[in-house]
């Protein structure tokens, strides 16, 4: 169902909640990629089908910011997400020990930044990298999945994004990190979106195994 949360008193962000019929106390927060939206990412990722007994919160970056998470600069999205997530936890009686954070691309970057502040049990970043100005301090479990042929966020990095190697070094200082570097080839692919990564590996199965371990 859609929910709406005020953002800076200027606009509302549209979010999505799946409330399970038989909740088991687990919950997942989904962060869409740049220029995406929470409803499309909910459907594309299909996390609600993988985990039918979990609460699924698919959250939105600001419309006025072109739905881009501020994953490497100001505190605005960090403050917004902390407030919203803590409100959802209180509403549904949840705790961080049973929560997981899952992001794609710009949302994966935001997820890796957010766990420095909110202590989710596990975090999954697909086609993302760690670009935050803060040192990585999260001590939980991290799954990074990237294609070495990614044309949007290059595996080797560029002027705007850190390399996956640098990200692994930063994250590995405190967290238990698992990295999937995908080698497959698919003509016409940008090797970046959820569906494109699914063509290279059994993405949803890898995430299911990681989160259930």
C-alpha positions in Angstrom: 0.0 0.0 0.0 1.3 3.5 -0.6 2.2 5.7 2.3 3.3 9.4 2.3 5.9 11.1 4.4 6.6 14.9 4.5 10.0 15.9 3.2 11.5 19.1 4.4 8.0 20.6 4.6 8.1 21.1 0.8 6.9 17.9 -0.8 5.8 14.4 0.0 7.6 11.2 -0.8 5.5 8.2 -1.9 6.6 4.9 -0.4 5.3 1.4 -0.4 4.6 -1.1 2.4 3.9 -4.8 2.2 2.3 -6.1 5.4 2.5 -9.9 5.7 -0.4 -12.0 6.7 1.8 -14.1 9.0 4.7 -11.8 10.0 7.8 -13.5 11.4 9.4 -10.3 12.8 11.8 -9.9 9.9 11.7 -6.8 7.6 13.4 -5.4 4.6 14.0 -1.8 3.4 14.4 -1.3 -0.3 16.1 1.7 -1.8 15.6 2.2 -5.5 18.2 3.4 -8.0 18.6 7.0 -9.3 15.6 8.4 -11.2 13.6 5.2 -10.2 10.7 4.9 -7.8 9.8 2.6 -4.9 6.9 0.9 -6.7 8.8 -0.2 -9.7 11.7 -1.4 -7.6 9.4 -3.4 -5.4 8.1 -5.2 -8.5 11.5 -5.6 -10.2 13.3 -6.9 -7.2 10.4 -9.2 -6.2 11.7 -9.2 -2.6 8.1 -9.4 -1.3 7.7 -12.8 -3.0 11.0 -14.1 -1.7 10.1 -13.2 1.9 6.3 -13.4 2.2 6.5 -13.3 6.0 8.6 -10.1 6.1 7.5 -6.5 6.2 8.8 -4.9 3.0 9.3 -1.1 3.0 10.2 0.3 -0.4 11.2 3.9 0.2 11.5 6.9 -2.1 14.1 9.5 -2.7 12.8 13.1 -3.1 10.9 13.9 -6.3 12.3 17.4 -6.2 15.8 15.8 -6.2 15.0 13.8 -9.3 14.6 10.8 -7.1 18.4 10.6 -6.4 19.6 9.6 -3.0 22.3 11.9 -1.5 24.7 9.0 -0.9 27.9 11.0 -0.9 27.4 14.5 0.5 24.8 16.0 2.8 22.9 14.6 5.8 19.4 15.3 4.3 18.5 11.8 3.2 20.2 10.2 6.2 18.1 12.3 8.5 14.9 11.6 6.5 15.5 7.8 6.4 16.5 7.5 10.0 13.2 9.3 11.1 11.0 7.3 8.7 12.6 3.9 9.4 12.5 4.4 13.2 8.8 5.4 12.9 8.0 2.3 10.9 9.9 0.1 13.5 7.9 1.6 16.3 4.6 1.2 14.4 5.2 -2.5 13.6 7.2 -3.5 16.7 10.4 -4.3 14.8 14.0 -4.2 15.7 17.3 -3.8 13.8 18.5 -7.3 14.6 15.8 -8.7 12.2 16.1 -6.0 9.5 18.0 -5.9 6.2 18.7 -3.1 3.8 18.7 -3.7 0.0 19.7 -1.1 -2.6 20.3 -0.9 -6.3 22.8 1.5 -7.9 22.4 4.9 -6.3 20.2 3.1 -3.7 23.0 0.7 -3.0 25.3 3.6 -2.3 22.7 5.0 0.0 22.3 1.7 1.8 26.0 1.4 2.4 26.1 4.9 3.8 22.9 4.5 5.9 24.2 1.4 7.8 26.9 3.5 9.4 24.0 5.2 11.3 21.3 2.5 11.5 22.5 -1.0 12.7 20.6 -3.3 10.3 21.7 -7.0 10.6 22.6 -7.2 6.9 22.9 -5.0 3.9 22.9 -5.8 0.2 24.2 -3.4 -2.5 23.6 -4.3 -6.2 25.6 -2.3 -8.7 26.6 0.2 -6.1 29.8 1.4 -4.5 30.8 3.2 -1.3 31.1 6.9 -2.0 30.3 8.4 1.4 32.6 11.0 3.0 32.4 9.2 6.4 34.7 6.2 7.3 32.8 3.0 7.1 32.0 1.9 10.6 29.2 -0.7 10.2 30.1 -4.1 11.8 27.4 -6.4 10.3 27.3 -8.4 7.1 27.5 -6.9 3.6 26.8 -8.4 0.2 28.2 -6.5 -2.8 27.1 -7.7 -6.3 28.6 -5.9 -9.3 29.4 -6.6 -12.9 33.0 -6.0 -13.9 31.5 -4.7 -17.2 29.2 -2.2 -15.5 28.8 0.8 -17.9 27.0 3.1 -15.4 29.2 2.7 -12.3 32.5 1.2 -13.6 34.0 -1.6 -11.6 37.3 0.3 -11.7 35.7 3.5 -10.6 35.7 6.9 -12.3 35.7 10.6 -11.5 32.4 10.3 -9.7 32.5 6.9 -8.1 35.0 4.9 -6.1 36.2 1.6 -7.5 34.8 -1.7 -6.1 38.3 -2.5 -4.9 38.4 0.7 -2.9 34.9 0.1 -1.5 35.8 -3.4 -0.4 38.9 -2.1 1.4 36.8 0.5 3.2 34.0 -1.8 4.1 36.2 -4.7 5.0 37.8 -2.7 7.8 34.8 -3.3 10.1 32.2 -5.5 8.3 32.0 -9.1 7.1 31.8 -8.6 3.4 30.9 -11.0 0.6 31.6 -9.8 -3.0 30.2 -11.2 -6.2 32.1 -9.9 -9.2 30.1 -11.0 -12.3 32.0 -12.0 -15.5 29.1 -12.8 -17.8 28.5 -11.2 -21.2 25.1 -10.1 -22.5 25.0 -8.1 -25.8 23.3 -4.8 -25.5 23.5 -4.8 -21.7 24.6 -1.9 -19.5 25.4 -4.6 -16.8 23.8 -2.5 -14.2 20.0 -2.7 -13.6 18.4 -5.4 -11.5 17.1 -7.2 -14.5 20.5 -7.0 -16.3 22.3 -8.4 -13.3 19.7 -11.2 -13.1 20.7 -12.2 -16.6 24.3 -12.7 -15.4 23.5 -14.6 -12.1 20.8 -16.0 -10.0 20.5 -12.7 -8.2 17.4 -13.3 -6.1 18.6 -16.7 -4.9 22.0 -15.2 -3.9 20.2 -12.5 -1.9 17.8 -15.1 -0.3 20.6 -17.3 0.8 22.6 -14.4 2.2 19.7 -13.0 4.2 18.6 -16.3 5.5 22.1 -17.4 6.6 
